[in-house]
Amino acid sequence: MAPEEDTVAFAEVPTPVGTFVLAITEAGLVASGWGSRARLAGRLGLAEVHDSDRTAFAVAELNAYFAGELRTFETPVDWRLMSGARLQVLQALHRVPYGTAVTYGELAELSGSKVPARGIGSIMGSNPIPIVVPCHRVIAAGNGLGGFSGGEGVETKRRLLTHEGYLQPTLLDL
């Protein structure tokens, strides 16, 4: 039998921006995203365990976030899929507060990674832990939203930023 830290438990959570899958190792949340659990499992290559106790805290936090009751996730993050400058950038992003946003250039500076703004966009597009590591809070300079590869793309980013109060609701949100 594989050691606990080499296993992953999954939870699928219905949210206002689509079904969201959480992948949690013994160390913490290792991956999340839209799409199928099988897709995440294939990327991770870890033995799957069925452990609702392991996933319960992260599921409760995600539900509280979408209910407007949670602004800071306390679910531990398992950073094993990241290293080097990518890790520096995503850890800096993890500290960007709810209801705020930074530009790609500002995140580059915050991370101290020397990754140029264009490279930050690439790192955001491959973020394995969206929402908890909030790549939706990174916007283009000049108040443009920039890109987003999760859910329904930029529309999902707009909905998350509206949910957090960074953007004002549109008629579509009412």
N, C-alpha and C positions, 0 to 999 in steps of 0.2 A: 504494500500500500504506500502511496506517495505521501511525503510529509504534508502537513496542513498548508504550509505556505506555497505549496505547489498545486493547490486546488483552487477552483473558482466556483462561486455560487452566483446564479443569475436571478434577477427579478425583472419582470416586465410591468411597467407602470403606465396606465393611461393618463395623459396630461392634456391640457388645452392645446398643446402644439404637437400632438401625436403620441403614439406609444413610444415610451422611452425605456431602453434596456440598461440595466445596471449590472456590472460584473465586479464581484467583490471577492478578493483573496483574503486570507487570514490577516494580511497586513492592512488592507483597506480597499477603497474603490480604485480599481486598476483600469477600467474602461467603462464607457457609457455611450449612448447614442441612439439615434433613430435607426430603424431597420430591424433585421432579424437577430435573434439571440444566436442562431447558428453562425451568422457572419462574424459576430464578436468572438464566439468560441473558437472559430477557425483561425482568427488573428492571434489569439492568445496562446493556443496550444497547451493549455493546462487541463488537468483532469477535472471534470465537472462533478460537483457534489450538490445535492439538494439539501439546502440548509437555510430555511426561512429565518432562523434566529440570526444568522450572519447578515442577511440582507435587510432585516426589519428596520434598523436605525436609519439606513440610507433611504429606504422607501418612505418612512415617516417624514424624514427631512424634505424629500422631494415634494411630497404631498403638502407639507406645511409651506414650502416655498410658493407653490402655485395657489395656495389658499391665502397668500399674503401675510402669513404668520411668521415667516423665517427670512432673515436677511443675510445671515452668515452660516454657511454649511460647516458643521463640525465633524462630518463623516471623515475619518482618516483617509488620506490618499496614498495609494501604493504607486510610487513614481517609477517603478521598474521598467516601463516601456520607453522612458526618456533618459537622455544623457546629454552632457556637454551644454552647448549654447541653447539647445531646444529646452532642456530641463531648466536652465536659468530663466528663460523667457516665460515658460509656463508657470514656474513658481512665483515670479513677479506678477503675472496675470492673476494668479490665485489670490493675491492680496488686494486687487482692485475692488473697492467697495461697491456694494449693492447701490443701484440708483445713480451710478456715475459711469463715465466712459473715458477712455484714453485713446489717443490716436496711435496709429502704428508706430510713428516716430517717438511718441512719448513712452510707449511700452519698451521700445528698443533702449531708450535712455534709462528707464526704471530698472531694467534687467541688468544693466551693466555688461551686456554680452557682446557688444560691438557688432551685433547683427543689424544690417541696414533695414529701414522701414519696409522695403519690398520683401526682404527675407522674413520679416515678422508675419506678413500676410501668409506666406507659405507655411510657417509654423502653426498659425491659427487654423489653416485648412486641414492640418493633420493632427489637431488636438484630440487625443484619445478620450478626454473626459469633459466634453462640453457641459454647459450649465454650471457644474460644480467648479470647474476651472473655466471661468466665464468668457470665452472667446467672443460672445455676443457683445461684450462691453468694449470691444476694440473697433474704432470707427476710423474712417478716412479723414484726413485733414480737410478743413473747410466745411465741416459738418455733414459730409456725405456719410452714408452708412457703411460703405465698403462692401465687401463680399461676405458670404456665409455659406458653408457647405452642408450644414445640418438641416434636418427636417425639410421644409419647403423653401430652403434658401433664404434670401434676404427678407422675405415675408416673415419667416420664423424669427429672425433676428429683430425685426421691427416689433413683433408681438412681445418678445422677451423684454426689450428695452421699454416698451409701453407698460408692461406689467410692473416693471421696477420703478416706473415714474420718471425715467430719463426722457422719454418722448411723451408728448401729449397724445391722447387717443384721437383717432380719426373717426369719421362717420361709420367706417367698417367695424370699429371696435364697440360701438354703442348698441 
